[in-house]
Structure formats: C-alpha cells, structure tokens
Amino acid sequence: MHHPSAVGSLSTATFVKQPQIGQHIPPKSSDTQTEPSDESAFTLLIDPWLVGECSYLHPSFQKSQHTLKPAIASLADLKDDVDLILISQDKPDHCHRQTLCSLPRDKHVKILATAAAAKKIKSWQHFDSEDVTALPAFAVKQMDSTLHRLSVPSSDPADAHGEITIAHMPTSFDLTGLHNALGITYRPPGCRVSATGAKDDAVWHCPVHTISLLYTPHGVSSACVQPWLAHVLQRTGRHPPLTALFHSLTEETNVQFLGGKVIAGASGGLELMRKVEARYWISAHDEEKENSGFSVKWLTTKRHSAAEVDVKLRAGGLAGKVLALGNGGCTILEGGHEPHSSTA
C-alpha cells in the first residue's frame, strides 16, 4: 500500500509494513493526520522544498520561490516519523538547504542522495556523515553495489523480512544533470521469494500487492529506465508492474545553451507510460513558481491539466489514471483498487 502526498514541493510515500487485504488508512490533510507507528509504516520523503527561495549559481542567474503557502513550514512539523529522505539531484529546488536543515539534528534520519547532492548535504555539517549516503548510478552488471537495499523487519518473527530497493538512473551525457530517475520497489514482510535463479532474478510471491514507483520530475527516456524495468521491476510478478509514475505534466523549454527541454512534461510522460504501463501517473514538479534571472528570460511553459493528459492517455490506448494532488493534497493507492483522494 502506498500513500503519496504533496506538501509544498514535497513528495511523501508511506508503505504499510504488514497490511491486510482491504485495509484502509484515512488520507492526511493539514487538519487531520494519520499517525502510523513504527510498527505499521515506513515513510519516505522525496526532494523536499517547503519554504524560502532557491537560486542556482547566483540569484541574478536564476531564482525561484513558491507562490502558495505550504501546508507545513518545517520538516519538524511532520507528525509522521520519517524513515528515509531521497534527494534526486543537487539543484536547489530538489536539494533545498533550508528545508532539509529544518529536520532536527537528533532525528538521525537516513538520507540517500545522488553523489553531487550527498556531497553538498555533507558540506552543510547539519547531519552526521554516516546518515548521508551517495547513490551510485544503477548498473545491471554491478547490481549488488548499485541497487540500494533496505530491510523492513517483520513484527512476526515467523515471517520473512520485507525489502525496499532504490535505484538511481541518470541520463548519459546530460550536461544539465536534470534528467534522471529514482526507481523504488517495496516488498512487504511475509513475502515468499522463489528459489529459482539468483536473488536478483527471483520473483516475489506476496499475500498483498507489492509497490513500485518511478520518480522522474524532469523526465527521462524509456531507454534510460529499461534495465531497471527488466532486471528489478520484473521481480514484483505483476502486470502492469509499475504502481505509480511521478512525472511532470507541465512542459518547459529553454534556448539550447540553457538546457533546451528542461522539463519533459505531458509529451515525455506519455512516451514513458507506453513503456512502464503505470497504474497511476502522479503529477510532479508542476507548481507555478515565481522565477527570475537571466536563465529564465527565454523559458517557455506549456501547462496541461490532469484531465487533459488523461484524455491523451485514452486516445493513445493507454491505461492508468492521472492525478494532480496539489498543495497539501494526498491519495491512497491500493493494489487492485481505485485511489482515494483528498485535498487540504
């Protein structure tokens, strides 16, 4: 079971460690918060940016700030315990110092970040060095060293432990460093793993649906994620195997010397959906921001609503549901069920 929400520029996902089939968790809002205990849930944050502006290189080159007040002002205000933070790149709107450092030092939350982002976070000297780990680029031939694995203990000693895997997939020769993806799989405790073949080719047999996410806010080509799809995602034993694609609906294009296609948007997401066949496409990196500076003088933006993209999916013969959660919104995705959505 997966519970993603959008709070400012913050994506969160809660995996229920030992769900029962048909179990329902009430959605969060700014007024009512579900407070799962450590025994029941595993919560991760992705690229949190809550308050404060961010600039790249220098404010005169690029500066951005939110246009909406976030549902929370600090990571310290989260009512759920955070188990893991993922940082997909070192750009300040993804690796935001003020937001990350709002997490109390004594929490010792594990942070997994791309190499450049991990280096930046360590330089702030806010987190213990052992709490920050650099994610290498995923490579099939080096699966043991490039696929990050986290064990999820079971409350029943008779059950097998669960597992979360995280893979970082950058686009080759991408000078902007914008176009990458994080692939996440979640196997709940109690699953049986087939004994045929090596562990990285074993298929999971679970009493409940396993969860898989692909997070790529700026977009990537299907070729970039194909090795992960073929060698990691196939182990979930589901078709379509991907639970949710986190991808922008908005397209942004700049002049070529300033990055060209900055955000792939609806067109890039539709191309990716043909390959990954996700059950849900969740809007990511689509907030209207106040941008200024030299680098945005020639930036063009084309916005698409979730309803418009949903029509395009159907016209292309593709399944899946498009969701735009908005500021403070949340949804619960349950295997085999439609999502329950709410907006704060």
Order of alpha helices (4+ residues) and beta strands (2+ residues): beta-beta-beta-beta-beta-beta-alpha-beta-alpha-beta-alpha-beta-beta-beta-beta-beta-beta-alpha-beta-beta-beta-alpha-beta-beta-beta-alpha-beta-beta-beta
